[in-house]
Amino acid sequence: MSKEVAWVGWEGSLHDWEIFSKIHEFIPTDSCDDIINLRDGRDFLEEDKVYYMVVLCYIFCSVTPSSDLRKTRLMVNGGKWCISHLSTIENWRRRLLLTQAKMIIAWGGSNEVGYSYVGELPGYVLTVNPIFSQWNSC
């Protein structure tokens, strides 16, 4: 498996770069990035690509995003702004397991960091800290 990192929902915003500054130590120096967002016509939940690592950048956003963010988000699931029209907890779990990633990091609001949106993933050990959630494969 190549050391490809999926950046799901990455917009290149100042906030996204803040995410990167907090987690860069976990990203292999010899990795290559795959940016996945609706602005570029890609929906992570519709794909089946395998990754070394997956970084989820606000996959659910319970507040109204900025006008720039609205260009790449959809309002689904009772008013949450999501990065896929297929956003359900079950679809996220299924897709994340299909990635076969060695590590999955979720950045976002308290429910994302507290893992209640995605929950536990079979075959992964979950670590939650105040900044992000991290699943490592067993």
Secondary structure, 3 states (H helix, E strand, C coil): CCCEEEEECCCCCHHHHHHHHHHHHHCCCCCEEEEECHHHCCCHHHCCCCCCEEEEECCEECCCCCHHHHCCCEEECCCEEECCCCCCHHHHHHHHHHCCCCEEEEECCHHHHCCCCCCCCCCEEEEECCCCEEEEEC
